[in-house]
Structures are given as structure tokens and as C-alpha cells.
Amino acid sequence: MPQSILRTDRLLLVPLADRHLDLEVRLDSDPQVLRYLAGRLPTRDEMVASHRRRMAAAGKVDGLGFWTAFASDGSEPGTTVPASEEVGEFIGLMMLPPAHGPDQPDDPTVSDLGYRVLRRHWRQGFASEASRVLLRHAFDTVGQSRVIAQTMAANAGSRGVMRAIGMRYVRTYYPGFDDPLPGADLGEVEYEMTRTMWDEIR
């Protein structure tokens, strides 16, 4: 099952492809976008390597991966469209790869929700809107049992998205970092949406 092209009321989510690399570079060239992710801006070579890792992760579980979000033309939400209609303004990168990391189980039915939006589009509800359609895709199309989301405890904006879409706080944990970011002493948080929770709210 290939990744679907997804629509919301305002967004067109297109599976990440090599043609989107320059958009990823633009997104990851803003230190404010990476404030809770990295202590410095990555080089272009590092961005290319990240793109390749994302493309590889998208092939591990059918239907999961990364999407490039564009402003849509207002067509009916949930419909699929040809990639040739990818003409709207770039909004950001939306993520639903298999869950990964040393403290995550190797379970193909668990995925990791994420979002990264250009600063000019912050506080407009795009991350929440995209996340809701990705949750629907995860549970109703791919058949996931659980979706998690993680961020720094200090990242109030990202935590607000997780709460807005109905995810439940699970834990705070304290990974070790050689060069911790400001606020790292507060730890990292994890939220979740289970299939049972989704069935109750969809």
C-alpha cells in the first residue's frame, strides 16, 4: 500500500519525494523552526542525509512515512488527487513514520506523529489540521494500534497541538545529551493516541 495523497480543508499532503528536497532545506534553515530539535543549523549535506533517512523510513511499513504539506484549493477533504496538482504554497513537513528510538518497541503497528511548519504559518492551526488527518490515516487506513508523539517538555506549542488533537500524556523522561538544548533539564514528554481512544472520538 503506497502512501496516500491526503486532503484537509486547507491542506494538500503529498508523500515526500526527492523533488521536495529544497523545501526541506528551506524549512530546516530557520533556527526558530529547529529551536527544540537542534542547537545549530544543519549543513546542506546533513539535510540531504536527513532527507535520505526519511525516504528510507517511509518504505519500512506500508502507508507510513513523511508528507509535504501545501495550501490546498479547498476541494473535498479526504479525497486523493494527482501529484500534478501540487501547486499551493508550501506549509511544512508532516510525519508519520514507524516509531523509532532506543526506548521504543520494534512494533510495526506503532507510529510516531510529528510536524514542522514554516514560521510564517505558525499559530494558524495547520499542524493540528494535518495531524488529525494523519491520525485518521494511521488508524482507519494503515491499521495502526497506537500513535505516539514526543517533544521537549519546554515546547509548549507542540504540546498544545498534541492536546488539541486529543492525544493523552503518557510520561516525562530524561534522556542524556552531550550538548543539551536550553530547557532540556525539564525532560522530554510523550503523548499517545490508541486505537480505542480513536474509536471513541472519530
Secondary structure, DSSP 8 states (H G I E B T S, - for coil): -----EE-SSEEEEE--GGGHHHHHHHTT-TTTTTTT-SS---HHHHHHHHHHHHHHTTTSTT-EEEEEEE-----TT----GGG--S-EEEEEEE-B--STTS---TTEEE-EEEE-GGGTTSSHHHHHHHHHHHIIIIII--SEEEEEEETT-HHHHHHHHHTT-EEEEEE----SS--TTGGG-EEEEEEEHHHHHHH-
